[in-house]
Amino acid sequence: MFEVERGSVEEAIMILQNLGLKVNEYEKMNSMIPVEKYKELLEFTIAVARKTNEVTVTIDEMMDDIATKM
């Protein structure tokens, strides 16, 4: 196992992969996912995607600053 930086894109991807594995496991044992659970998963995924976007924008801004100074 490797360590990822908290709040990084790698952490977001790892969280989403783990969620996907849990959903697959749940799906094998249950034929239906309750709407409330699906809604929670969707809201969490959207929150992770937003955070990932913020990190990406910050990285892009940093790269632009570096390019300008070079």
CYANA upper distance limits for C-alpha pairs under 8 A (distance plus 0.5 A):
  4 VAL  CA      8 SER  CA      7.81
  4 VAL  CA     10 GLU  CA      6.94
  4 VAL  CA     11 GLU  CA      6.43
  5 GLU  CA     10 GLU  CA      8.03
  5 GLU  CA     11 GLU  CA      7.17
  6 ARG  CA     11 GLU  CA      6.83
  7 GLY  CA     11 GLU  CA      6.79
  7 GLY  CA     12 ALA  CA      7.69
  7 GLY  CA     51 LYS  CA      8.15
  7 GLY  CA     52 THR  CA      8.40
  7 GLY  CA     55 VAL  CA      8.15
  8 SER  CA     12 ALA  CA      6.99
  8 SER  CA     52 THR  CA      7.71
  8 SER  CA     55 VAL  CA      7.26
  9 VAL  CA     13 ILE  CA      6.72
  9 VAL  CA     52 THR  CA      6.02
  9 VAL  CA     55 VAL  CA      7.37
  9 VAL  CA     56 THR  CA      8.06
 10 GLU  CA     14 MET  CA      6.60
 11 GLU  CA     15 ILE  CA      6.63
 12 ALA  CA     16 LEU  CA      6.76
 12 ALA  CA     48 VAL  CA      6.58
 12 ALA  CA     49 ALA  CA      8.11
 12 ALA  CA     52 THR  CA      6.99
 13 ILE  CA     17 GLN  CA      6.62
 14 MET  CA     18 ASN  CA      6.71
 15 ILE  CA     19 LEU  CA      6.70
 16 LEU  CA     20 GLY  CA      6.64
 16 LEU  CA     45 THR  CA      7.67
 17 GLN  CA     21 LEU  CA      6.82
 18 ASN  CA     22 LYS  CA      6.76
 19 LEU  CA     23 VAL  CA      6.62
 20 GLY  CA     24 ASN  CA      6.67
 21 LEU  CA     25 GLU  CA      6.71
 22 LYS  CA     26 TYR  CA      6.58
 23 VAL  CA     27 GLU  CA      6.47
 24 ASN  CA     28 LYS  CA      6.85
 25 GLU  CA     29 MET  CA      7.16
 26 TYR  CA     30 ASN  CA      6.40
 27 GLU  CA     31 SER  CA      6.55
 27 GLU  CA     32 MET  CA      7.60
 27 GLU  CA     33 ILE  CA      7.92
 33 ILE  CA     37 LYS  CA      7.21
 33 ILE  CA     38 TYR  CA      6.96
 34 PRO  CA     38 TYR  CA      6.81
 35 VAL  CA     39 LYS  CA      6.51
 36 GLU  CA     40 GLU  CA      6.75
 37 LYS  CA     41 LEU  CA      6.71
 38 TYR  CA     42 LEU  CA      6.61
 39 LYS  CA     43 GLU  CA      6.59
 40 GLU  CA     44 PHE  CA      6.62
 41 LEU  CA     45 THR  CA      6.58
 42 LEU  CA     46 ILE  CA      6.68
 43 GLU  CA     47 ALA  CA      6.72
 44 PHE  CA     48 VAL  CA      6.70
 45 THR  CA     49 ALA  CA      6.60
 46 ILE  CA     50 ARG  CA      6.61
 47 ALA  CA     51 LYS  CA      6.73
 48 VAL  CA     52 THR  CA      6.54
 49 ALA  CA     53 ASN  CA      6.62
 50 ARG  CA     54 GLU  CA      6.79
 51 LYS  CA     55 VAL  CA      6.79
 52 THR  CA     56 THR  CA      6.62
 53 ASN  CA     57 VAL  CA      6.56
 54 GLU  CA     58 THR  CA      6.65
 55 VAL  CA     59 ILE  CA      6.67
 56 THR  CA     60 ASP  CA      6.63
 57 VAL  CA     61 GLU  CA      6.65
 58 THR  CA     62 MET  CA      6.69
 59 ILE  CA     63 MET  CA      6.64
 60 ASP  CA     64 ASP  CA      6.65
 61 GLU  CA     65 ASP  CA      6.71
 62 MET  CA     66 ILE  CA      6.73
 63 MET  CA     67 ALA  CA      6.60
 64 ASP  CA     68 THR  CA      6.61
 65 ASP  CA     69 LYS  CA      6.81
 66 ILE  CA     70 MET  CA      6.82
